[in-house]
Each structure stands twice: as structure tokens, then as C-alpha cells.
Amino acid sequence: MAAKDNSDVNKSDSDSSEEKSSGGKMTLVIPIAALLVFAGAGFGVGKFLKSSKAAPQESAEQASSETKDDMLLDDPKAMEEDGWCYELDPVVANLDVPGVQRYVRVGLSLVMSPELDQSKTEPFMNNKAPFLKHWLTIYLAGLSLEDCRGEQKLERIEQQIRMAYNQQLFPDQKPRITRILFKEFNVQ
């Protein structure tokens, strides 16, 4: 009977050690599973809140742009106030960066005064386009990489191009190019 009791004691010891080891694993699995569930729920709630906040902003932006477009289409005078655009072909020039070959590619639209008749001015602009591109290439080749970075510097470049083009095309007159629009401005 003593032997039987010993085997029962050994058996119960092994059962309790199995319970302890499986219980130890369970104590790790439950917190990890809870952590994963809560993290997933937090991610999902964040996505939901972000999309619900973004939707009203997008619809408001769409509505405002649609009303602006509707106003422009309904009122031809509003379009005439902005003038018309003359498109220049893109210009590529090497920047003035020592030791490294960097270049800039710029495409421009010239916004012409609404006072200018497009049918009469466009042939004039077509004749002057090679000279405008030549001047722009030389101007861009004199810029450094730092001159091409940032909003303020791009606005300064736009202003200098506009002033130079107005002086070249319409000397001793009021400026006829009201704005310069960058179709592209790529630095590599």
C-alpha cells in the first residue's frame, strides 16, 4: 500500500507540474491576446474617426470648388477678368551648382491681360517664344539649388520672370503679363 501511495504522490506531483506549466502559458496568452484585441480596436476606431472627419471636409471643398466653377461658367466676365493663358514649352537648364550636375525643368503659362486681344496677341507671342525660352534658360542657369527651394523663393522667381518678360515684350507700357503660372518646376 505504501508503494501505491508513493506512485499516487508521484502521479499527483506530475499532474500539478503539468497544470502549473499550462497555467503559466495561459497567463501569458491571455494578456497578449487582450493586447492584440485592444490594439486592433484602437486602430479601427482611429481609422473610423479619421474617415468620418475627412468626409465633411472633402464634401465642403468639393462644394466650394463646384460653386466657384459654376460662377465662372455662368459669368463670362469673371473669366475675362483673369485674362487668357499663353503656354510656353518647357525649358531645361543646368543649375549653377559646383561639382554636381543638377538641372531644372520648368514649364510656364503666361496669364495675359484681358485687355489684350488673344487673336492678335497670340501670333506676336509665337514669334517671341524662342526669345522668351532663351532668356529663361540663361536665367535658370544662373540659379543655385538653394535658389529653387521653398515657396518664397519660387514666388521671387515668378516675379522676376514676369517683370523681365513684361520689359522684353511690352517696353514702356504697363505690364501685360499679369501672372506666371508654373505648370511644372522639377529640380534633379
Secondary structure as GFF3:
##gff-version 3
##sequence-region A 1 188
A	DSSP	alpha_helix	2	74	.	.	.	ID=ss1
A	DSSP	alpha_helix	76	82	.	.	.	ID=ss2
A	DSSP	beta_strand	84	87	.	.	.	ID=ss3
A	DSSP	beta_strand	91	94	.	.	.	ID=ss4
A	DSSP	beta_strand	103	112	.	.	.	ID=ss5
A	DSSP	alpha_helix	118	141	.	.	.	ID=ss6
A	DSSP	three_ten_helix	146	148	.	.	.	ID=ss7
A	DSSP	alpha_helix	151	169	.	.	.	ID=ss8
A	DSSP	beta_strand	177	187	.	.	.	ID=ss9
###
